Amino acid sequence: MDSPKRSTLKKLAAIGLTAGAITHVPYVFARNKVTIRVLGTHVTLQDAIRKQAMSDLGINIEFTPAGSAAVLQRASMDPSSFDLYEQWSNSINVLWNAGSIQPIEKKRLTYFNEINSLTKTGKLSEDANIGAGDAPFKILNVQPDGTLSEQESDLISFLPYVHNVDSFGYNTKFIKPGIAYETESWGWLLDEQHRGKVGIVNAPTIGLFDLALAAKAKGLVKINNIGAMTRIELDNLFKVLLDYKRQGHFSGYWNSVPESVQYMKDERVHIESMFSPAVSALNGQGINVRFAAPKEGYRGWHGVMCLSSQTHDSVKDASYDYMNWWLSGWPGAFIARQGYYISNPQRSKPLLSQNEWDYWYDGKIASTDLLETNGNIAVRKGEQRNGGSYTKRFSNVAVWNTVMPTYDYSLQKWYELISR
């Protein structure tokens, strides 16, 4: 193992400790069925999904969900501990360089030709902003020399599936609703009026960009390319952030979607980094949280499903079955009700009501109350999805979750911030 790789993995191990331990899931299955082990976050490792997949495919599936830093650390260090990995595209370069994942054969993906242009060209429309950093299409294709690029090939590094744009959520009980793309701003995360009530996602390739966008929006730092910040820019940014921390500005750094929900539910925070299901869950519980559409643009992310380098034979076959199942329709409709998108939405459209499709994908006003996946009302009649349609939202990406050239240094700075 070369020194840079060893250094990165050691730092990943340190960061992983801050994200909480991964617990083993106590599922027990019959011995005569193939079992696949899926490592990932709570975003997609939901029990309803696991049960439906097992029923449809006739295989056993073990989910091991944890925070994003913890699962990336584990996958990088021990590819034998999982068969499939589910997280975000910013993890690809780390996993690929660590040798933790193997190429996926496009010819074995039933619905690959249905996948839309977002992960193939970077755009859903001609006038869309691709966004800085690791736009997924740049790291999708595996080249003959083992590198990753946008040049089309027969092998890919990940299955494109769930994706969304992220920003922050805020409780309208305490913060007056802003106007999408006009007054809502990343800078709100650093407004003094919210001091002590701000939560940030504990992930150095995600939360870092939330705070960088916020500091830049407030005019506190100058950043030339937010997707590839220099050491000097990181030093300046973290000087600002550490000063905010000393003043008690941040209430906490959450590691999972359930934890972010609890932060807001307990009123520990009034504003925080958020993922869409957390907003839906809180709205379903009668807590009015608005998912911001910042005027500076969103932080984009794309879900990746990866094959462990140690997955072979019947388990590998079952893993391909599971990947194909994810694009078969039902999963895409299920996660749409949590505010997420799927890479081949037209296959899921018949499984959504017209009202659901109009609201979640087309950005239209809800003509009826809409339920989230637990059966609670997530959207009230007359509401409109903040930020608009699928195409509109993905036309306004400021930066993607990214592993920067200064990744090792950013890990060090992030750890200093959350541990002091």
BELTA-V954676 format. One record per pair of residues at least 24 apart in sequence whose C-alpha atoms are under 7 Angstrom apart, sorted by the first residue. I is the first residue (numbers start at 1). GAP is how many residues later the second one is. Records with the same first field share a line. If there is no record, write none. Layout:
BEGIN
I: GAP ; GAP
END
This chain:
BEGIN
8: 400
9: 68
11: 400
12: 61
13: 60
15: 54 ; 400
16: 53 ; 54 ; 57
19: 48 ; 50 ; 51 ; 236
20: 50
22: 44
24: 40
25: 38 ; 39
27: 35
29: 31
33: 26 ; 27
34: 25 ; 26 ; 281
35: 24 ; 25 ; 26 ; 280
36: 24 ; 25 ; 26 ; 47 ; 279 ; 283
37: 24 ; 25 ; 26 ; 45 ; 46 ; 47
38: 24 ; 25 ; 26 ; 44 ; 45 ; 46 ; 47
39: 24 ; 25 ; 26 ; 32 ; 43 ; 45 ; 46 ; 47
40: 24 ; 25 ; 26 ; 31 ; 45 ; 46 ; 47
41: 24 ; 25 ; 26 ; 27 ; 46
42: 24 ; 214 ; 215
43: 214
66: 190
67: 188 ; 189
68: 135
69: 134
75: 25
76: 24
79: 229 ; 230 ; 231
80: 230
82: 226
83: 224 ; 225 ; 228
84: 221 ; 222 ; 223 ; 224 ; 235
85: 220 ; 221 ; 222
86: 217 ; 218 ; 219 ; 220
87: 216 ; 217 ; 218
88: 213 ; 214 ; 215 ; 216
89: 47 ; 212 ; 213 ; 214 ; 215
90: 44 ; 115 ; 311 ; 312 ; 313
99: 210
100: 208 ; 209
101: 205 ; 206 ; 207 ; 208
102: 205 ; 206 ; 207
103: 52 ; 53 ; 54
104: 51 ; 52 ; 53 ; 54
105: 49 ; 50 ; 51
106: 48 ; 49 ; 50
109: 215
110: 214
111: 213 ; 216
114: 230
115: 228 ; 229
116: 227 ; 228
119: 41
124: 267
128: 267 ; 268
129: 266 ; 267 ; 268
130: 267
131: 266 ; 267 ; 268 ; 269
132: 94 ; 95 ; 266 ; 267 ; 268
133: 94 ; 95 ; 266 ; 267 ; 269
134: 266 ; 267 ; 268
135: 265
136: 166
157: 149
158: 146 ; 147 ; 148
159: 145 ; 146 ; 147
160: 143 ; 144 ; 145 ; 183
161: 142 ; 143 ; 181 ; 182
162: 140 ; 141 ; 178 ; 179 ; 180 ; 181
163: 138 ; 139 ; 140 ; 177 ; 178 ; 179
164: 136 ; 137 ; 138 ; 176 ; 177
165: 133 ; 134 ; 135 ; 136 ; 229
166: 108 ; 109 ; 132 ; 133 ; 134
167: 106 ; 107 ; 124 ; 125 ; 126 ; 131 ; 132
168: 103 ; 104 ; 105 ; 106 ; 123 ; 124
169: 102 ; 103 ; 104 ; 105 ; 120 ; 121 ; 122 ; 123
170: 100 ; 101 ; 102 ; 119 ; 120 ; 121
171: 99 ; 100 ; 117 ; 118 ; 119
172: 116 ; 117 ; 118
174: 96
180: 112 ; 113 ; 114 ; 206 ; 207
181: 112 ; 113 ; 114
182: 113
183: 112
184: 108 ; 109 ; 110 ; 111
185: 109 ; 110 ; 111
186: 27 ; 28 ; 31 ; 108
187: 27 ; 28 ; 30 ; 31
189: 25 ; 82
190: 24
195: 53 ; 54 ; 55
196: 52 ; 53 ; 54 ; 55
197: 53 ; 54 ; 71 ; 72 ; 73 ; 74
198: 51 ; 52 ; 53 ; 71 ; 72 ; 73 ; 74
199: 51 ; 52 ; 53 ; 54 ; 70 ; 72 ; 73 ; 74
200: 52 ; 53 ; 54 ; 72 ; 73
201: 52 ; 53 ; 54 ; 72
202: 51 ; 52 ; 53
204: 207 ; 210
205: 196 ; 197 ; 198
206: 195
212: 25
227: 172 ; 175 ; 177
228: 176 ; 177
230: 176
231: 175
238: 175
242: 175
276: 62 ; 63 ; 64
277: 61 ; 62
280: 58 ; 92 ; 98
283: 95
284: 92 ; 93 ; 94
291: 95
292: 94
293: 93 ; 94
296: 102
297: 99 ; 100 ; 101
298: 98 ; 99 ; 100 ; 101
299: 98 ; 99 ; 100 ; 101 ; 102
300: 97 ; 99 ; 100 ; 101
301: 99 ; 100
334: 39
336: 24
337: 35 ; 36
338: 34 ; 35
359: 25 ; 26
360: 25
361: 28 ; 29
362: 27 ; 28
363: 25 ; 26
END
